[in-house]
């Protein structure tokens, strides 16, 4: 029934192979069209899947988990590594997000990357990324997820380093790869630990039917032996999950593993939109959502790790975003902060009160997190693509070269404004509904977290509008603009902006009205912890508070940054130069890491190991080789090739042997 | 009838002449002939010991005949090799073939 879903993964793979092998022989346009068309078909298939999946009959009120393909790839005794496709509400939702944003980025890149050297390579890597990301969300087991997880890491590395003649691009790509790889080591340890104790890598414990009891074989796919892991000690599953979370934190740029994401902005801007804002960086959130039944059932206390890491990251990133001057860096920190919101939302889920595993009220955060993932992907991709248009127009990332651009770029201006309003959490824009649900879930967990998150939401509104005014209003850099008048981007670049904006608006308007009026059909109908239909109902007090706070911070940003000159900002800057500098330098996180890696790890661990390797390990083998060589040299003259000499030796030997034998 | 010791003396003489020839000669053909002499010494020994120890039985003679057959085959191979060596090196001296590997 869902047999066509295999093409969702195969088509981008095929396009990657074709473009990767034959791309250099093609025209730019042909290569781009191949990539875009395959992604277009994938998008159609994804929407078909989603339509078919969400309109199918529910069983006991929940969507069924469907596995159209599952092949055993490597059997290893009881354990086996499978490759397959698993459809459940979150993976289908992710299909929509990935294919939509990816298609938009493919179209946008026609304009943005026009005439770039390596255009075909760029599209080949985009296809590779799409394939791996789709494989990641469709994985039937955690091992497959891990494989594709590494593949998205590789494609991210390749795309960040796309401008490989430039030094910063290479440094950034290496940094991204090494940091995420380091985190993935913990993910792998977690997987192995989990697999060792439960004899399974399968996700089928994550069946969303309310009646599914984990690990008891209620569906043919449940092979996990959770009971054994529990018998081995209650700490096994929480430890494995926290280790996996470290991997997720690396990919999702949680503090202190966030350092790679701001640098990753060295890549082409559409790549930042696709990989470092909308899809790959939410892999960590997706991973926790995938393992959610285990978290909530066996490790509810460990979820507080997720909450506090998320809260701190959200605050830290928002604080740094307030002081950055590179527009892509601001957006990068805003991404970190927003992903932290999703993490917090997953973390604040509580075990249910009524004895069942799932409880949509106690686990409101699950739905809120996925909802925010969806809305954030759309408006953040729009913001990044908008930033790409601006960079395209002024040829710089620095806000100092911008200002007053609203006259030159009306479409970019309007779409950017709408996305800013969405991320700030203004009603009737999509960010409002999802953020409001997150904050409600936080208040349910603890009022402290709730108020902190409300505060961070206010900071979000502030720095986004600081960015907005800095780009489109404020002091115009007349000198730079006269030299090179900014112009609106071509249609290939503005259409994706408009499409993403329309999605943001439509989702926003419907979910806001539905949330206040108590209508169904909003996000809660599709993705919830239990898979049951959940009607989103805003808490008016929370909604009003967060709206008022958001509007106040927007007003504050307007007051400070809108004018031609910014006396207040300058005064604040003079008052707290150290604080500004620290925030601008991202609170010296990179320097700290630099110190830790160079002074502690390299000097105290790596150098002795290198010495041991060079002198002891290599020395042993060099000695063996030297001995063999010397022995060979010393017996070499014996092999003279002179037959008579051999005969003499032979005769001597015979005589000697005879004498010895006779004497015995 | 010839006393059996004379056969042994002949055999020993042939053997040592063969060994001496094998070591001292440079000519490949001469070396081959020396090897044949050694073989002949061995075959004479076979026949003589058969006569001495097991008169009326034939195993030793068979062994001699067998040895003659093997020697003939070996000579054929050796001659073939020597002809090839001569064609390649234009020489039948054993000193010229110290480097067989090219």
Interface residues (C-beta under 8 A of the other chain):
Chain A: X640 X641 X642 X643 X644 X647 X648 X651
Chain B: X19 X22 X23 X24 X26 X31 X94 X95 X97 X98 X99 X100
